[in-house]
Amino acid sequence: MPLALFLEDRRHHTDVIPVDGRPWYVPNYHVDGQVIWGLSAMMLVELLAEGFGQPIDLHREPPGPLCYFPDRLLRIQQHATS
């Protein structure tokens, strides 16, 4: 995938994951039918911030849609049992 897509930070949404009482804002990218999320997205954020000086941070709330955990997990579980 072209790095330019991530330099523009065109995320689909952001997963908000609580860790030790602090929110982590993990981007979720959808590119050409592929989804980049979780640890892969976290490593990508570090590359963009440290390697390219991009204003992206796992601890700062970004603009755009947020998807909160564990609410998301509960919705997935409810859907699976219905």
C-alpha positions as CSV (number, residue, x, y, z in Angstrom):
1,M,0.0,0.0,0.0
2,P,1.3,3.4,-0.8
3,L,2.7,5.2,2.3
4,A,1.0,8.5,1.0
5,L,-2.4,7.0,2.0
6,F,-1.2,6.9,5.6
7,L,0.6,10.2,5.6
8,E,-2.7,11.8,4.8
9,D,-4.2,9.9,7.8
10,R,-7.3,8.8,5.9
11,R,-8.6,6.4,8.6
12,H,-11.9,4.7,8.4
13,H,-12.5,5.2,12.1
14,T,-10.6,5.2,15.4
15,D,-10.9,2.4,18.0
16,V,-10.7,3.8,21.5
17,I,-9.2,1.1,23.7
18,P,-8.8,1.7,27.5
19,V,-5.4,0.6,28.9
20,D,-4.8,1.1,32.6
21,G,-7.5,3.7,32.7
22,R,-6.2,5.8,29.8
23,P,-7.7,5.8,26.3
24,W,-5.5,4.7,23.4
25,Y,-6.7,6.0,20.0
26,V,-5.9,3.3,17.5
27,P,-6.6,4.1,13.8
28,N,-8.5,1.7,11.6
29,Y,-7.7,2.0,7.9
30,H,-9.6,0.4,5.0
31,V,-7.6,0.4,1.8
32,D,-8.4,-1.6,-1.4
33,G,-10.5,-4.2,0.5
34,Q,-7.8,-4.6,3.3
35,V,-8.2,-3.5,6.9
36,I,-5.2,-2.3,8.9
37,W,-6.0,-2.1,12.6
38,G,-4.7,-3.1,16.1
39,L,-1.0,-3.7,16.6
40,S,-0.3,-3.1,12.9
41,A,-2.0,0.3,13.0
42,M,-0.2,1.2,16.3
43,M,3.2,0.4,14.7
44,L,2.2,2.5,11.7
45,V,1.3,5.4,13.9
46,E,4.8,5.3,15.5
47,L,6.4,5.1,12.1
48,L,4.4,8.1,10.9
49,A,5.1,10.1,14.1
50,E,8.8,9.3,14.6
51,G,10.0,8.6,11.1
52,F,8.0,11.3,9.2
53,G,7.1,13.9,11.9
54,Q,3.4,13.5,11.4
55,P,1.1,15.0,14.0
56,I,-0.4,11.6,15.0
57,D,-0.5,10.2,18.5
58,L,-2.0,7.1,20.1
59,H,-2.9,9.2,23.2
60,R,-4.5,12.3,21.6
61,E,-8.1,12.1,20.4
62,P,-8.2,12.5,16.6
63,P,-11.1,14.0,14.5
64,G,-13.6,11.6,13.0
65,P,-15.7,8.7,14.1
66,L,-14.7,6.9,17.3
67,C,-15.5,3.3,18.2
68,Y,-15.3,2.5,21.9
69,F,-14.2,-0.7,23.5
70,P,-15.6,-2.8,25.2
71,D,-18.9,-1.5,23.6
72,R,-17.8,-2.7,20.2
73,L,-17.0,-6.2,21.6
74,L,-20.4,-6.4,23.2
75,R,-22.1,-5.5,19.9
76,I,-20.2,-8.1,18.1
77,Q,-21.0,-10.7,20.7
78,Q,-24.7,-9.8,20.7
79,H,-24.8,-10.0,16.9
80,A,-23.1,-13.4,17.0
81,T,-25.8,-14.8,19.3
82,S,-28.8,-13.4,17.5
